[in-house]
Amino acid sequence: MTEDQTLTCQELVELVTSYLEGGLSDVDRARFEEHVAACDGCTNYLEQMRTTIRLTGMLTPEELSDEASRDLLGAFRTWRA
Amino acid sequence: MLRIASLYTPSRAVAEDVVQETWLGVLQGLDRFEGRSSLKTWIFRILTNRAKTRGQRERRSIPFSSLADRETDPSEPAVDPSRFQSDDDRFPHGWASPPASWDEVPEERLLSTETLSKVEEAIAELPEMQRLVITLRDIEGWSSQEVCNFLDISETNQRVLLHRARSKVRRALEEYLASEEKAPA
């Protein structure tokens, strides 16, 4: 990371995904959380990333068109016969 | 499955064919499935093989891993560097224009069809591998291990691709929600 022990905001935003994935070492995670606790900008940023993930998760996987579903069901029937 | 098939095929109709062929392939090959990979990985491998065969004429045949290398290099900041203070400022690399809290945004606006369509648009504009990774992880709910196995990419590349994808979607949302705020009610 940096030569000294403190994490800048610009460095922190690049670590958000690693943090959320549980991919930071104990030391790095502690530094990350310490920074967030003291920084409103980064608190908001982390919150925005969490919201982004939540909203993305609300997109439904694309449904098959009716026509394709019918074809598929037909194919299953033939296969079983 | 349709989403993934569409990455290889020229049209939705062909992609639907591929999904259908995949299920038939799965049923016919089920007794050959040895459980060395998860069933899901196995099914999606059949899907991509069929999609590649069908889409070969129109589309590329570059493996995911080289595409992933290409999309994770050169470096690409998650946030526009101009939003941070410079070396000469009081807090070098601290926020110059910090992000706002979205707590004030009413939940019904946050979850509105319009907001969600912004998310969808932002994802559609992503480079292919970033789009694939965020789709599998955050829409389909796959684990990072499943995505790495399926795309045959490293854990590091998977994380970088996911990071870039999510960062861009966040950026699009931030822009959209900020412009909404200024608009007259």
Boltz contact constraints between the chains, C-beta under 6 A:
constraints:
  - contact:
      token1: [A, 8]
      token2: [B, 93]
      max_distance: 6.0
  - contact:
      token1: [A, 9]
      token2: [B, 94]
      max_distance: 6.0
  - contact:
      token1: [A, 9]
      token2: [B, 95]
      max_distance: 6.0
  - contact:
      token1: [A, 10]
      token2: [B, 84]
      max_distance: 6.0
  - contact:
      token1: [A, 10]
      token2: [B, 93]
      max_distance: 6.0
  - contact:
      token1: [A, 13]
      token2: [B, 78]
      max_distance: 6.0
  - contact:
      token1: [A, 13]
      token2: [B, 79]
      max_distance: 6.0
  - contact:
      token1: [A, 14]
      token2: [B, 78]
      max_distance: 6.0
  - contact:
      token1: [A, 17]
      token2: [B, 159]
      max_distance: 6.0
  - contact:
      token1: [A, 17]
      token2: [B, 162]
      max_distance: 6.0
  - contact:
      token1: [A, 17]
      token2: [B, 163]
      max_distance: 6.0
  - contact:
      token1: [A, 41]
      token2: [B, 95]
      max_distance: 6.0
  - contact:
      token1: [A, 41]
      token2: [B, 98]
      max_distance: 6.0
  - contact:
      token1: [A, 44]
      token2: [B, 99]
      max_distance: 6.0
  - contact:
      token1: [A, 44]
      token2: [B, 101]
      max_distance: 6.0
  - contact:
      token1: [A, 45]
      token2: [B, 99]
      max_distance: 6.0
  - contact:
      token1: [A, 48]
      token2: [B, 99]
      max_distance: 6.0
  - contact:
      token1: [A, 48]
      token2: [B, 102]
      max_distance: 6.0
  - contact:
      token1: [A, 48]
      token2: [B, 170]
      max_distance: 6.0
  - contact:
      token1: [A, 49]
      token2: [B, 170]
      max_distance: 6.0
  - contact:
      token1: [A, 51]
      token2: [B, 102]
      max_distance: 6.0
  - contact:
      token1: [A, 52]
      token2: [B, 166]
      max_distance: 6.0
  - contact:
      token1: [A, 52]
      token2: [B, 169]
      max_distance: 6.0
  - contact:
      token1: [A, 52]
      token2: [B, 170]
      max_distance: 6.0
  - contact:
      token1: [A, 52]
      token2: [B, 173]
      max_distance: 6.0
  - contact:
      token1: [A, 53]
      token2: [B, 138]
      max_distance: 6.0
  - contact:
      token1: [A, 55]
      token2: [B, 119]
      max_distance: 6.0
  - contact:
      token1: [A, 56]
      token2: [B, 119]
      max_distance: 6.0
  - contact:
      token1: [A, 56]
      token2: [B, 138]
      max_distance: 6.0
  - contact:
      token1: [A, 57]
      token2: [B, 138]
      max_distance: 6.0
  - contact:
      token1: [A, 59]
      token2: [B, 120]
      max_distance: 6.0
  - contact:
      token1: [A, 59]
      token2: [B, 139]
      max_distance: 6.0
  - contact:
      token1: [A, 61]
      token2: [B, 140]
      max_distance: 6.0
  - contact:
      token1: [A, 62]
      token2: [B, 2]
      max_distance: 6.0
  - contact:
      token1: [A, 62]
      token2: [B, 3]
      max_distance: 6.0
  - contact:
      token1: [A, 68]
      token2: [B, 16]
      max_distance: 6.0
  - contact:
      token1: [A, 71]
      token2: [B, 20]
      max_distance: 6.0
  - contact:
      token1: [A, 72]
      token2: [B, 20]
      max_distance: 6.0
  - contact:
      token1: [A, 75]
      token2: [B, 24]
      max_distance: 6.0
  - contact:
      token1: [A, 79]
      token2: [B, 27]
      max_distance: 6.0
